[in-house]
Amino acid sequence: MTTVIRQRRESAVPGVVVAKPDLSSPTTAWRVVGDSAAWICREAARDRRVGQLNHTTGLLLEALAAVGIRVTPPVPRRPRPKPLCFRLSQAELDVCERMSLGMTNLQIGAELSISEDTVKTRARMLYRKLGAHDRAHAVAIAFRTGLIR
């Protein structure tokens, strides 16, 4: 049976005292790795307790280092450059403007005197050209880039 020596210290969360385990024992270190990793995954999925999450992540990295595993932070990827000019047709811009007003495909088609299928095709081309995932994303990109007001 291993003995865990705990050091008391203040955490990043006011009023919470956190016990830090002695990581000199491999058994204790591996237990901390398992417990910390499980807790981090559970809490990160819930998107809360950021102070405690940061503390536990630090403890996990210390425990991994104690058992000989060095973790280096990932190298950030360079973001892809956004095209300065989207080659949208006037018809696609008309559809995008009406989408920004919250109109349905049927309403857009009636206003522009085109079929609903044509509206869908133009919207699909608009998504592809803007790199959007859906209707709201396309409208947001169009607003951000000044294509529509």
KEGULUM-628344 format. One line per field, with one value per atom (N, C-alpha, C): atom name; y, x, z negated. Coordinates in Angstrom, 1 decimal. Each point is the difference from the previous one (the first is absolute). Layout:
<recs>
marse	CA, ...
Y	Y, ...
X	X, ...
Z	Z, ...
</recs>
This chain:
<recs>
marse	N, CA, C, N, CA, C, N, CA, C, N, CA, C, N, CA, C, N, CA, C, N, CA, C, N, CA, C, N, CA, C, N, CA, C, N, CA, C, N, CA, C, N, CA, C, N, CA, C, N, CA, C, N, CA, C, N, CA, C, N, CA, C, N, CA, C, N, CA, C, N, CA, C, N, CA, C, N, CA, C, N, CA, C, N, CA, C, N, CA, C, N, CA, C, N, CA, C, N, CA, C, N, CA, C, N, CA, C, N, CA, C, N, CA, C, N, CA, C, N, CA, C, N, CA, C, N, CA, C, N, CA, C, N, CA, C, N, CA, C, N, CA, C, N, CA, C, N, CA, C, N, CA, C, N, CA, C, N, CA, C, N, CA, C, N, CA, C, N, CA, C, N, CA, C, N, CA, C, N, CA, C, N, CA, C, N, CA, C, N, CA, C, N, CA, C, N, CA, C, N, CA, C, N, CA, C, N, CA, C, N, CA, C, N, CA, C, N, CA, C, N, CA, C, N, CA, C, N, CA, C, N, CA, C, N, CA, C, N, CA, C, N, CA, C, N, CA, C, N, CA, C, N, CA, C, N, CA, C, N, CA, C, N, CA, C, N, CA, C, N, CA, C, N, CA, C, N, CA, C, N, CA, C, N, CA, C, N, CA, C, N, CA, C, N, CA, C, N, CA, C, N, CA, C, N, CA, C, N, CA, C, N, CA, C, N, CA, C, N, CA, C, N, CA, C, N, CA, C, N, CA, C, N, CA, C, N, CA, C, N, CA, C, N, CA, C, N, CA, C, N, CA, C, N, CA, C, N, CA, C, N, CA, C, N, CA, C, N, CA, C, N, CA, C, N, CA, C, N, CA, C, N, CA, C, N, CA, C, N, CA, C, N, CA, C, N, CA, C, N, CA, C, N, CA, C, N, CA, C, N, CA, C, N, CA, C, N, CA, C, N, CA, C, N, CA, C, N, CA, C, N, CA, C, N, CA, C, N, CA, C, N, CA, C, N, CA, C, N, CA, C, N, CA, C, N, CA, C, N, CA, C, N, CA, C, N, CA, C, N, CA, C, N, CA, C, N, CA, C, N, CA, C, N, CA, C, N, CA, C, N, CA, C, N, CA, C, N, CA, C, N, CA, C, N, CA, C, N, CA, C, N, CA, C, N, CA, C, N, CA, C
Y	-1.2, 1.2, 1.2, 1.0, 1.2, 1.1, 0.8, 1.1, 1.3, 0.7, 1.2, 1.2, 0.8, 1.2, 1.1, 0.7, 1.1, 1.3, 0.9, 1.4, 0.8, 0.8, 0.9, 1.3, 0.5, 1.3, 0.5, 1.3, 0.7, -0.3, -0.2, -0.2, 1.3, 0.0, 1.2, 0.4, -0.9, 0.4, 0.5, 1.2, 0.5, -0.9, -0.2, -0.7, -1.5, -0.5, -1.5, -0.4, -0.9, -0.5, -1.3, -0.2, -1.1, -0.8, -1.3, -0.9, -0.4, 0.0, -0.4, -1.3, -1.0, -1.3, -0.1, -0.9, -0.2, -0.9, 0.5, -0.7, -0.8, -0.2, -0.7, -1.5, -0.5, -1.4, -0.2, -0.9, -0.2, -0.4, -0.8, -0.5, 1.2, 0.9, 1.2, 0.9, 0.2, 0.8, -0.5, -1.3, -0.6, 0.1, -0.1, 0.2, 1.4, 1.0, 1.4, 0.2, -0.6, 0.1, -0.4, -1.2, -0.5, 0.8, 0.4, 0.8, 1.4, 0.6, 1.3, 0.0, -0.9, -0.1, -0.2, -0.9, -0.2, 1.2, 0.7, 1.2, 1.1, 0.2, 1.0, -0.2, -1.2, -0.3, 0.2, -0.4, 0.2, 1.5, 0.8, 1.4, 0.8, -0.3, 0.7, -0.1, -1.2, -0.2, 0.9, 0.2, 0.9, 1.5, 0.3, 1.4, 0.8, -0.5, 0.8, -0.3, 0.8, -0.2, 0.2, 1.2, 0.2, 0.1, 0.6, 0.1, -1.4, -0.9, -1.3, -0.9, 0.3, -0.7, 0.3, 1.2, 0.4, -0.6, 0.0, -0.6, -1.5, -0.7, -1.5, -0.3, 0.8, -0.2, 0.1, 1.0, 0.2, -1.2, -0.5, -1.2, -1.2, -0.2, -1.1, 0.1, 1.2, 0.1, -0.3, 0.4, -0.3, -1.5, -0.7, -1.4, -0.8, 0.5, -0.7, 0.2, 1.2, 0.2, -0.8, -0.3, -0.8, -1.5, -0.4, -1.4, -0.1, 1.2, 0.0, 0.3, 0.5, 0.4, 1.5, 0.5, 1.4, 0.4, 1.0, 0.5, 1.4, 0.1, 1.4, 0.5, 1.3, 0.6, -0.1, -0.1, -0.2, 1.3, -0.1, 1.2, 0.6, 1.2, 0.6, 0.0, -0.3, 0.0, 1.4, 0.3, 1.3, -0.1, 1.0, 0.0, 0.2, -0.6, 0.2, 1.4, 0.6, 1.4, 0.0, 1.0, 0.1, 0.7, -0.4, 0.8, 1.4, 0.9, 1.4, 0.3, -0.8, 0.3, -1.3, 0.0, -1.1, 0.3, -0.9, 0.2, -0.5, 0.8, -0.3, 0.7, -0.7, 0.6, 0.9, 0.9, 0.9, -0.9, -1.1, -0.8, -0.6, -0.4, -0.6, 1.1, 1.2, 1.1, 0.3, 0.0, 0.2, -1.0, -1.3, -1.0, 0.2, 0.3, 0.2, 1.2, 1.1, 1.1, -0.4, -0.7, -0.5, -1.0, -0.8, -1.0, 0.8, 1.1, 0.8, 0.6, 0.2, 0.5, -1.1, -1.2, -1.1, -0.6, 0.2, -0.5, -1.5, -0.7, -1.5, -0.1, -1.1, -0.3, 0.3, -0.4, 0.3, 1.5, 0.7, 1.5, 0.6, -0.4, 0.6, -0.3, -1.2, -0.3, 0.8, 0.2, 0.8, 1.4, 0.6, 1.4, 0.2, -1.0, 0.1, -0.6, -0.6, -0.6, -1.2, -0.8, -1.2, -1.2, -1.2, -1.1, -0.2, -0.8, -0.3, -0.8, -0.9, -0.8, 0.9, 1.0, 1.0, 0.7, 0.4, 0.7, -1.0, -1.2, -1.0, -0.2, 0.0, -0.1, 1.2, 1.2, 1.2, 0.1, -0.5, 0.0, -1.0, -1.1, -1.0, 0.5, 0.7, 0.6, 1.1, 0.7, 1.1, -0.6, -1.1, -0.6, -0.5, -0.6, -0.5, 1.1, 1.1, 1.1, 0.7, 0.1, 0.7, -0.9, -1.3, -1.0, -0.1, 0.2, -0.1, -1.4, -0.2, -1.4, 0.0, 1.2, 0.0, 1.4, 0.3, 1.2, 1.2, -0.2, 1.0, 0.3, -1.0, 0.2, 0.9, -0.3, 0.7, 1.5, 0.2, 1.4, 0.7, -0.6, 0.6, 0.4, -0.9, 0.3, 1.2, 0.0, 1.0, 1.4, 0.0, 1.2, 0.5, -1.0, 0.3, 0.5, -0.5, 0.4, 1.2, 0.5, 1.1, -0.3, -1.2, -0.4, 0.5, 0.0, 0.5, 0.9, 0.8, 0.9, -0.3
X	0.8, -0.8, 0.9, -0.3, 0.8, -0.6, 0.9, -0.4, 0.1, -1.1, -0.1, 0.2, 1.1, 0.2, -0.6, -0.9, -0.7, 0.4, 0.2, 0.3, -1.2, -0.4, -1.2, 0.5, -0.8, 0.3, -1.3, 0.0, -1.2, -0.1, -1.2, -0.2, -0.3, -0.2, -0.3, -1.4, -0.9, -1.3, 0.0, -0.5, 0.1, -0.8, 0.6, -0.6, 0.1, 0.7, 0.1, 1.5, 0.2, 1.3, 0.2, 1.0, 0.3, 1.2, -0.2, 1.1, 0.8, 1.3, 0.9, 0.7, -0.2, 0.6, 1.5, 0.6, 1.4, 0.2, 0.7, 0.1, 1.3, 0.7, 1.2, -0.2, -1.2, -0.4, -0.6, 0.5, -0.7, -1.4, -0.4, -1.3, -1.0, 0.5, -0.8, -0.1, 1.1, 0.0, -0.9, 0.0, -0.9, -1.5, -0.3, -1.3, -0.5, 0.9, -0.3, -0.2, 0.8, -0.2, -1.4, -0.4, -1.3, -1.2, 0.1, -1.0, -0.1, 1.1, 0.1, -0.6, 0.5, -0.5, -1.5, -0.5, -1.5, -0.7, 0.4, -0.6, 0.0, 1.2, 0.2, -1.0, -0.1, -0.9, -1.4, -0.4, -1.4, -0.3, 0.9, -0.3, 0.1, 1.0, 0.2, -1.3, -0.6, -1.2, -1.1, 0.0, -1.1, 0.4, 1.2, 0.5, -0.3, 0.5, -0.1, 1.2, 0.1, 1.0, 1.4, 0.2, 1.2, 1.2, -0.1, 1.2, 0.4, -0.9, 0.3, 0.5, -0.6, 0.5, 1.4, 0.4, 1.4, 0.9, -0.4, 0.8, 0.2, -1.1, 0.1, 0.8, -0.1, 0.9, 1.4, 0.4, 1.3, 0.5, -0.9, 0.3, 0.2, -0.8, 0.2, 1.3, 0.4, 1.3, 1.2, -0.1, 1.0, 0.1, -1.2, 0.0, 0.6, -0.3, 0.5, 1.6, 0.4, 1.5, 0.6, -0.7, 0.5, 0.3, -0.8, 0.1, 0.8, 0.6, 0.9, -0.6, -1.2, -0.6, 0.0, 0.7, 0.1, -1.1, -0.7, -1.1, 0.4, 0.1, 0.3, -1.3, -0.2, -1.2, 0.0, -1.2, 0.0, 0.4, 0.6, 0.4, -1.2, -0.3, -1.2, 0.1, -1.1, -0.1, -0.2, 0.6, -0.2, -1.4, -0.9, -1.3, 0.1, -1.0, 0.0, -0.4, 0.6, -0.3, -1.4, -0.8, -1.4, 0.1, -0.7, 0.0, -0.5, 0.6, -0.4, -1.3, -0.1, -1.1, -0.8, -1.3, -0.8, -0.7, 0.1, -0.6, -1.4, -0.9, -1.4, -0.7, -0.9, -0.9, -1.0, -0.6, -1.0, -1.2, -0.3, -1.1, 0.3, 1.2, 0.4, -0.1, 0.5, -0.1, -1.5, -0.9, -1.4, -0.5, 0.3, -0.4, 0.5, 1.3, 0.7, -0.7, -0.3, -0.6, -1.4, -0.7, -1.4, 0.2, 1.0, 0.2, 0.3, 0.7, 0.4, -1.3, -1.0, -1.3, -0.8, 0.4, -0.7, -1.1, 0.1, -1.0, 0.3, -1.1, 0.2, 0.3, 0.4, 0.3, -1.2, -1.2, -1.3, -0.2, 0.1, -0.2, 1.0, 1.3, 1.0, -0.3, -0.4, -0.4, -1.1, -1.1, -1.1, 0.4, 0.8, 0.5, 0.8, 0.9, 0.9, -0.6, -1.1, -0.7, 0.8, 0.5, 0.7, -0.5, 0.3, -0.5, 0.8, -0.6, 0.6, 1.3, 0.0, 1.2, 1.1, -0.3, 1.0, 0.6, -0.8, 0.5, 0.9, -0.4, 0.9, 1.3, 0.0, 1.3, 0.8, -0.5, 0.8, 0.5, -0.8, 0.5, 1.1, -0.1, 1.1, 1.3, -0.1, 1.1, 0.6, -0.9, 0.4, 0.8, -0.5, 0.7, 1.4, 0.1, 1.2, 1.1, -0.5, 0.9, 0.5, -0.9, 0.4, 0.7, -0.1, 0.6, -0.9, -1.3, -0.9, -0.6, -0.4, -0.5, -1.6, -0.6, -1.4, -0.5, -1.3, -0.6, 0.5, 0.0, 0.4, 1.5, 0.8, 1.4, 0.3, -0.7, 0.1, -0.4, -1.1, -0.4, 1.0, 0.6, 0.9, 1.3, 0.5, 1.1, -0.2, -1.2, -0.4, 0.0, -0.5, -0.1, 1.5, 0.8, 1.4, 0.8, -0.2, 0.8, -0.5, -1.2, -0.6, -0.8, -0.2, -0.8, -1.4, -0.6, -1.3, 0.0, -1.0, -0.1, -1.3
Z	0.0, 0.0, 0.0, 0.8, 0.1, -0.9, -0.5, -0.8, 0.8, -0.1, 0.8, -1.0, 0.3, -0.8, 0.7, -0.7, 0.7, -0.6, 1.0, -0.4, 0.3, -1.0, 0.2, 0.6, 0.9, 0.6, 0.5, 0.2, 0.5, 1.5, 0.5, 1.4, 0.7, 1.3, 0.8, -0.4, -0.5, -0.4, -1.4, -0.3, -1.3, -1.0, -1.2, -1.1, 0.2, 1.0, 0.2, -0.3, -0.9, -0.3, 0.8, 0.7, 0.8, -0.6, -0.1, -0.5, 1.2, -0.1, 1.1, -0.4, 0.8, -0.4, 0.2, -0.7, 0.2, 1.2, 1.0, 1.3, 0.1, -1.1, 0.1, 0.2, -0.4, 0.2, 1.3, 0.9, 1.3, -0.1, -1.0, -0.2, -0.2, -0.9, -0.3, 1.2, 0.7, 1.2, 1.1, 0.2, 1.0, -0.4, -1.3, -0.5, 0.3, -0.3, 0.3, 1.5, 0.8, 1.4, 0.4, -0.4, 0.3, -0.5, -1.3, -0.6, 0.6, 0.3, 0.5, 1.4, 0.8, 1.4, 0.1, -0.8, 0.0, -0.4, -1.1, -0.4, 1.0, 0.6, 1.1, 1.1, 0.5, 1.1, -0.4, -1.2, -0.4, -0.1, -0.7, -0.2, 1.3, 0.8, 1.3, 0.9, -0.1, 0.8, -0.5, -1.3, -0.6, 0.1, 0.3, 0.2, -1.3, -1.1, -1.2, -0.9, -1.1, -1.0, 0.6, 0.6, 0.8, -1.0, -1.1, -1.0, -0.4, -0.4, -0.4, 1.1, 1.2, 1.2, 0.3, -0.1, 0.2, -1.0, -1.3, -1.0, 0.2, 0.4, 0.2, 1.2, 1.0, 1.2, -0.4, -0.8, -0.4, -0.9, -0.8, -0.8, 0.9, 1.0, 0.9, 0.7, 0.5, 0.6, -0.9, -1.3, -1.0, -0.2, -0.1, -0.2, 1.1, 1.3, 1.1, 0.0, -0.3, -0.1, -1.1, -1.1, -1.0, 0.4, 0.9, 0.5, 1.3, 0.4, 1.1, 1.3, 0.1, 1.2, 0.1, 1.1, 0.2, 1.0, -0.3, 0.8, 0.5, 1.3, 0.5, 0.6, -0.1, 0.6, 1.5, 0.6, 1.5, 0.6, 1.2, 0.7, 0.7, -0.2, 0.6, 1.5, 0.6, 1.5, 0.5, 1.1, 0.6, 0.7, -0.3, 0.6, 1.5, 0.7, 1.4, 0.3, 1.0, 0.3, 0.7, -0.5, 0.6, 1.3, 1.0, 1.3, -0.2, 0.6, -0.2, 0.9, 1.1, 0.9, 0.2, -0.3, 0.3, 1.3, 0.9, 1.3, 0.0, -0.5, -0.1, 1.1, 0.6, 1.0, -0.6, 0.8, -0.6, -0.5, 0.7, -0.5, -1.4, -0.2, -1.3, -1.1, 0.4, -1.0, -0.3, 1.0, -0.3, -1.0, 0.3, -0.9, -1.4, -0.1, -1.3, -0.8, 0.7, -0.7, -0.6, 0.8, -0.5, -1.1, 0.1, -1.1, -1.3, 0.1, -1.2, -0.6, 0.8, -0.5, -0.7, 0.1, -0.7, 0.9, 1.3, 0.9, 0.3, 0.2, 0.4, 1.5, 0.4, 1.4, 0.9, -0.5, 0.8, 0.1, -1.1, 0.1, 0.9, -0.1, 0.9, 1.4, 0.3, 1.4, 0.5, -0.8, 0.4, 0.2, -0.8, 0.2, 1.2, 0.3, 1.1, 1.3, -0.1, 1.2, 0.5, -0.9, 0.4, -0.9, 0.4, -0.7, -1.3, -0.9, -1.3, 0.2, 1.0, 0.3, 0.5, 0.8, 0.4, -1.2, -0.9, -1.2, -0.8, -0.1, -0.7, 0.7, 1.3, 0.8, -0.2, 0.1, -0.3, -1.4, -0.9, -1.4, -0.2, 0.6, 0.0, 0.6, 1.1, 0.6, -0.9, -0.6, -0.9, -1.2, -0.6, -1.1, 0.4, 1.2, 0.5, 0.2, 0.7, 0.3, -1.3, -1.0, -1.3, -0.9, 0.2, -0.9, -1.3, 0.2, -1.1, -0.2, -1.3, -0.3, 0.2, -0.3, 0.1, 0.3, -0.1, 0.4, -0.9, -1.3, -1.0, 0.2, 0.2, 0.2, 1.3, 1.0, 1.3, -0.2, -0.7, -0.3, -0.9, -1.0, -0.8, 0.7, 0.9, 0.8, 1.0, 0.6, 0.9, -0.8, -1.2, -0.8, -0.3, -0.5, -0.4, 1.1, 1.2, 1.1, 0.8, -0.4, 0.6, 1.3, 0.3, 1.2, -0.1, -1.2, -0.3, -1.2, -0.1, -1.2, -0.7
</recs>
